[in-house]
Protein backbone atom coordinates (compact mmCIF):
# COMPACT_ATOMS: atom_id res chain seq x y z
CA UNK A 1 0.00 0.00 0.00
CA UNK A 2 1.28 3.53 -0.67
CA UNK A 3 1.26 4.47 3.01
CA UNK A 4 3.52 1.49 3.83
CA UNK A 5 6.41 2.45 1.52
CA UNK A 6 8.28 4.04 4.43
CA UNK A 7 8.72 0.53 5.87
CA UNK A 8 11.35 -0.10 3.18
CA UNK A 9 13.79 1.95 5.25
CA UNK A 10 13.34 -0.33 8.25
CA UNK A 11 14.27 -3.61 6.51
CA UNK A 12 17.98 -3.29 7.35
CA UNK A 13 20.00 -0.56 9.08
CA UNK A 14 22.58 -0.42 6.26
CA UNK A 15 20.06 0.06 3.44
CA UNK A 16 17.70 2.70 2.09
CA UNK A 17 14.66 1.84 0.03
CA UNK A 18 12.63 3.62 -2.60
CA UNK A 19 9.44 2.20 -3.98
CA UNK A 20 6.17 2.82 -5.74
CA UNK A 21 2.76 1.29 -5.25
CA UNK A 22 0.26 0.68 -8.03
CA UNK A 23 -2.65 0.59 -5.58
CA UNK A 24 -5.01 3.54 -6.02
CA UNK A 25 -6.24 4.68 -2.60
CA UNK A 26 -8.06 7.78 -3.83
CA UNK A 27 -11.36 5.90 -3.75
CA UNK A 28 -13.09 5.17 -0.46
CA UNK A 29 -13.45 1.51 -1.43
CA UNK A 30 -10.67 -0.88 -2.38
CA UNK A 31 -11.83 -3.86 -4.39
CA UNK A 32 -10.08 -7.21 -4.52
CA UNK A 33 -6.58 -7.94 -3.28
CA UNK A 34 -4.25 -4.92 -3.27
CA UNK A 35 -1.24 -5.66 -5.46
CA UNK A 36 1.30 -4.05 -7.70
CA UNK A 37 4.39 -2.02 -7.09
CA UNK A 38 8.11 -2.42 -6.85
CA UNK A 39 11.10 -1.27 -4.81
CA UNK A 40 14.87 -0.90 -4.86
CA UNK A 41 17.06 -1.23 -1.76
CA UNK A 42 20.56 0.22 -1.87
CA UNK A 43 23.41 0.50 0.60
CA UNK A 44 23.66 3.74 2.58
CA UNK A 45 27.33 3.98 1.58
CA UNK A 46 26.09 4.87 -1.94
CA UNK A 47 23.81 7.72 -0.84
CA UNK A 48 26.07 10.60 -1.88
CA UNK A 49 26.21 9.33 -5.47
CA UNK A 50 22.62 8.14 -5.79
CA UNK A 51 19.74 9.99 -7.42
CA UNK A 52 16.14 8.80 -7.45
CA UNK A 53 14.67 8.98 -10.95
CA UNK A 54 11.03 10.08 -11.23
CA UNK A 55 9.43 7.59 -13.63
CA UNK A 56 5.80 8.82 -13.45
CA UNK A 57 4.80 5.14 -13.65
CA UNK A 58 3.10 3.36 -10.73
CA UNK A 59 4.78 0.03 -11.55
CA UNK A 60 8.36 1.24 -12.05
CA UNK A 61 11.11 2.82 -9.97
CA UNK A 62 14.69 3.73 -10.83
CA UNK A 63 17.88 5.15 -9.36
CA UNK A 64 21.09 6.45 -10.90
CA UNK A 65 24.38 5.74 -9.11
CA UNK A 66 27.49 7.75 -9.95
CA UNK A 67 30.60 5.55 -10.26
CA UNK A 68 34.22 6.11 -11.27
CA UNK A 69 33.30 4.77 -14.73
CA UNK A 70 30.20 6.93 -15.14
CA UNK A 71 26.57 6.73 -14.03
CA UNK A 72 24.73 3.42 -13.69
CA UNK A 73 20.95 3.33 -14.10
CA UNK A 74 19.05 0.68 -12.12
CA UNK A 75 15.39 0.16 -12.99
CA UNK A 76 12.80 -2.15 -11.52
CA UNK A 77 9.46 -2.75 -13.23
CA UNK A 78 6.67 -5.16 -12.44
CA UNK A 79 4.56 -6.51 -15.26
CA UNK A 80 0.80 -6.44 -14.87
CA UNK A 81 -1.03 -9.67 -15.54
C-alpha positions, 0 to 999 in steps of 0.5 A, a space after each residue: 500500500 502507498 502508506 507502507 512504503 516508508 517501511 522499506 527503510 526499516 528492513 535493514 539498518 545499512 540500506 535505504 529503500 525507494 518504492 512505488 505502489 500501483 494501488 489507487 487509494 483515492 477511492 473510499 473503497 478498495 476492491 479485490 486484493 491490493 497488489 502491484 508495485 516495486 522497490 529498490 534497496 541500496 546501501 547507505 554507503 552509496 547515498 552521496 552518489 545516488 539519485 532517485 529517478 522520477 518515472 511517473 509510472 506506478 509500476 516502475 522505480 529507478 535510481 542512478 548511481 554515480 561511479 568512477 566509470 560513469 553513471 549506472 541506471 538501475 530500474 525495476 518494473 513489475 509486469 501487470 497480468 
